[in-house]
Amino acid sequence: MSSEKHDLLAKILNAKYELEVCDEKNKAKLLASLNTLLDQAIGNRNLSRYELLEALRDRMADHRAARKKQEQPWGSV
């Protein structure tokens, strides 16, 4: 995977995570940002945003777990 594609994937995973954990007042802005990133990744392929997110489901689960672990206060089990 090229560095550019890897960076876009990381941005998508981060944007999806941020959307999942954000306050209600920030949802619309974060959803718009995620949709923009998804559209960039899709380009002119015959693929929907939903299909792309489904394809990334396992990576998103790993990313979510890593972020939650990273955000835990030190010393908690």
Number of C-alpha atoms within 10 A of each C-alpha: 6 7 8 9 11 11 12 16 17 14 16 23 23 17 19 20 19 17 20 14 10 11 9 9 8 12 15 11 11 18 16 13 17 22 16 14 19 21 16 12 17 15 10 8 8 7 12 12 16 10 12 14 16 12 11 14 13 11 14 19 13 11 17 18 12 11 13 10 12 10 9 10 8 8 5 5 6
